[in-house]
Amino acid sequence: MAQDEYRNQESSLSQRVEILYSKLTQMQQDYDIETRSEEKFRLNVKLEETRQALTEAEKDYRTTKVASLQAELVTLRRNKAYQEALDVARQIQQTSPAEPRIQDEINELQARLEQGQQAQQTLAQLTAHFAQLAPIINDLANVLNPRNEHELLPTINTMAQNFLAGTLDATAFITICRSLLSNPATDARASSAHQYTKLAERIRKGQTVLFLGSSIPRLYDSASGDEGELANRLAEEIHYQNFKGGLSSIAEYYQLLPEYGRTSLLENLYKSLPHQRPPNLYDSLARIPTSLVLISSAYDNLLENAFRAAGKPFVEMASIINPSEDYKLGYVVVKYSDNAQPECLCPQEELSKLDLLAKYSILYKIRGTCDENHVNGSSAWRDALTLSESNYFTFAENASKIIPDYLTRQFRDRGFLFIGFTPSRWEDRLLARALLLKRRNHAEPCYTIGKSGDPLQTAFWENQNVRQYEMEFAELDKHLQEATQ
């Protein structure tokens, strides 16, 4: 929603609150002076209805005001107007003290401001030594400009403080600065290692939502089958010769055949999924003590098995895609790894009342799980599988209902990183776009590991404002393993 729309809605709700408050005040006065019992009873009913309406209106007003402020915060952060962004973040906290991670946002903005102010003070002091530092003064002005967010700012600022304190002479200061600023190969290597370390640290702290693609096993074992191979195996099972389509199209055809059907489809899909020990990435994530928010597009249960093996508590969630007389579209199947709560089906309003991250990690299976117990057990898990073309069509038509608001609220103030996922098929692009639409007002861009050489994939990521992070998965995996030892 655009900023102007938020403001209009906020103004309208503010007026409604004022009207209801005035109405409630007048009704209370009428009630207090009324002596007839029947009329007093009628007024009491009206008073209660008006109080409830006022409570709802105030709640809607606060929600809209916070959404408006969040959108404004995104713009200010993007423009690097950190003081104004800090003021808005404090307004959000004042309006909604329980807003997730707002205190972290305030702390980060304060740190940026303090770093920037210190850099500006350092630059002002350095100009008094212009004659000595003339060869590098322009470079110093560029690095110490907080709006440039130069990666060498902390390092140069520390050295500048040493120079100003007299513990580093001008010649040495100039030599070191030139070395740092004019050696792109050395700087690139240091920057690269720094990027891996910092990203691994953010993941370890639960500050990044990971979208884990189904091709992660292939990143470790090239012999592990991809979805194209899964589709071909299913085609062979039903003697579909020269099949050229994808998994969703063969699944659609498979389940429509009366001699096979959906149960046979799921049984054969399960047999074809990888069942070897979980990849190292899953092991590393399972060792992280912090509660994580993970989205997986894999049908297998390797991630869940890794968490169980490490004793890390999690909640597995999947959204109903095939409604029945027992549950509606968009209900969410919730299963606790420690069985502290019974498996349940939650409408979204009930799910929103849960505080899962206080104890559990969230594992949202965006396409469901094709587990042996699920296939032969609860029908809800079968109805939470987005597998066939008709499933994807339902998803496309109802994505805003299907993806839980509870999940997307966890995106606030967290980074978002795609790993082992490529938008090569229309189904992949559909899933990614539906999630990214729910995150469109966030300050941080999303990232994907690696750079695709495919023009369509590159164009898709650019259109969705997802930056292709040119880092090696193996290197990130190594840093994450080191960070969780």
Secondary structure, DSSP 8 states (H G I E B T S, - for coil): --HHHHHHHHHHHHHHHHHHHHHHHHHHHHHHH---HHHHHHHHHHHHHHHHHHHHHHHHHHHHHHHHHHHHHHHHHHTT-HHHHHHHHHHHHHH-TT-TTHHHHHHHHHHHHHHHHHHHHHHHHHGGGHHHHGGGHHHHHHHT-GGG--TTHHHHHHHHHHHHHTSS-HHHHHHHHHHHHH-HHHHHHHHHHHHHHHHHHHHHTT-EEEEE-TTHHHHH-TTS--HHHHHHHHHHHTT-TT--S-HHHHHHHHHHSTTTHHHHHHHHHHHHS--SS--HHHHHHHH--S--EEEE--SS-HHHHHHHHHT--EEEEEE-SS--SS--TT-EEEEETT-SS--EEE-HHHHTT--GGGT-EEEEETT----HHHHHS-HHHHTT---SHHHHHHHHHHHHHHS-HHHHHTTTT-EEEEES----SHHHHHHHHHHHHTTTT-SS-EEEES----HHHHHHHHHTTEEEE---HHHHHHHHHHHT-
